[in-house]
């Protein structure tokens, strides 16, 4: 079954940790072993897996993305004035997968899931599909 998570972003550009929401949904699904597939159906936000111990990492990521894709460029043609948002979201990507074992997400010690907002603040949707391992012991 496809799950929909709602994520509220607080500023034009930000990283919002969604690990707890995804982990809760995985636990509630009852799936012991499998894969969680995440997808954002938006063109100006993306998903990333990144460090959650030091908020400086999120700051630095946004800083470099702003530097690589400046908000204002006289050569942009998109009429909505958010070309940079589209480009930055594409650089992040729109989907990720995470393994599930023992009803828990398999992430590294310092890893977390983030929605990467580039055209907020808004309420975004993250679509989550939890697939059960049919070849394991279940």
Buried (B, 14 or more C-beta within 10 A) or exposed (E): EEBEBEBEBEEBBBBBBBBEBBBEBBEEBEBBBBBBBBBBEBBBBBBBBBBBEEEEBBEEBBEEBBEEBEBEEEEBEEEEEBBBBBBBBBBBEBEBEBEBEEBEBEBEEEBBBBBBBBBBEBEBBBBBBBBBBEEEEE
